[in-house]
Amino acid sequence: MIFNRDSAMSKESLEALLAKLQDDEGLQLSLKSATKLDDAVALAQGAGFDVSKYDFLEHKRLIGPHLLWEWDWI
């Protein structure tokens, strides 16, 4: 599958999500409960962040240090 995403914009959106996660325990709990990538993307988008599966996978090194948990699927 080919993704045509603006990587700067994608990274910016993901960084905004990560910043929000630092202060929003409700969002942390919601994302922590995600059992698959599609669920995490839907939750993030529902919270107003323009992120995709591609963003999570492309920037997983960026995500890891910011999360207080680990997803088995990422």
Summary of the structure (lengths in Angstrom):
residues: 74
radius of gyration: 11.3
end to end distance: 17.4
largest distance: 34.4
contacts: 181
relative contact order: 0.21
helix: 65%
strand: 0%
